[in-house]
């Protein structure tokens, strides 16, 4: 079962972005899910499932929004993980 939320926004916002209403709604969903992924709140697997994308398409989407697939906060953290792999 899917839950639904309603977001109020100025009517001219979609127009300003040169998007049809459905296109704007889809874009807002993508942005929300990508941001939740970026913040580490959801996994890439869950994000892909919510957006109905395969893993490769999700990676392309986050790249479009300049979000890294790697969630390392520092080079030291990355090197430590590589050392322990």
C-alpha atoms as one frame of an Amber mdcrd trajectory, in Angstrom:
protein
   0.000   0.000   0.000   1.321   3.439  -0.891   0.861   6.501   1.254   0.289
   9.882  -0.298   1.240  13.409   0.734   0.077  16.730  -0.611   2.467  19.614
  -1.174   1.251  23.138  -1.806   3.258  25.212  -4.254   2.639  28.336  -6.325
   0.953  27.525  -9.623   3.594  29.428 -11.552   6.441  27.255 -10.222   5.917
  24.444 -12.746   5.398  27.063 -15.456   8.635  28.818 -14.484  10.458  25.490
 -14.721   8.789  24.846 -18.098   7.194  21.614 -16.887   3.753  20.124 -17.193
   2.048  19.373 -13.876   2.725  15.600 -13.996   6.322  16.167 -15.031   6.744
  18.592 -12.117   5.247  16.084  -9.642   7.572  13.340 -10.890  10.562  15.660
 -10.611   9.652  16.573  -7.028   9.429  12.877  -6.114  12.839  12.198  -7.675
  14.411  15.161  -5.884  12.958  14.082  -2.549  14.114  10.474  -2.843  17.584
  11.454  -4.087  17.974  13.871  -1.166  16.913  11.194   1.343  19.510   8.877
  -0.210  22.182  11.607  -0.133  21.495  12.219   3.573  21.844   8.501   4.271
  18.222   8.144   5.366  17.421   5.440   2.786  19.480   2.906   0.843  20.052
   3.003  -2.895  18.046  -0.214  -3.097  14.997   1.365  -1.442  15.397   4.571
  -3.457  15.498   2.558  -6.691  12.415   0.612  -5.660  10.422   3.746  -4.759
  11.320   5.386  -8.073  10.710   2.167  -9.993  14.234   2.238 -11.442  16.879
  -0.425 -11.829  20.201   0.112 -10.057  22.021   1.495 -13.124  19.239   3.997
 -13.875  19.290   5.144 -10.240  23.069   5.696 -10.433  22.541   7.767 -13.589
  19.832   9.774 -11.820  21.966  10.630  -8.788  24.803  11.576 -11.123  22.410
  13.977 -12.894  21.776  15.647  -9.522  25.506  15.646  -8.700  25.100  13.213
  -5.797  27.904  10.741  -5.230  27.218   7.032  -4.910  30.020   6.901  -2.352
  29.058   8.177   1.073  32.507   8.663   2.581  32.860  11.837   4.601  36.643
  11.864   4.399  39.519  10.349   2.479  40.647   8.667   5.715  37.293   6.871
   6.021  37.539   5.656   2.410  41.132   4.455   2.828  40.207   2.651   6.040
  37.382   0.799   4.274  39.664  -0.116   1.366  42.297  -1.407   3.789  39.715
  -3.586   5.551  38.140  -4.921   2.345
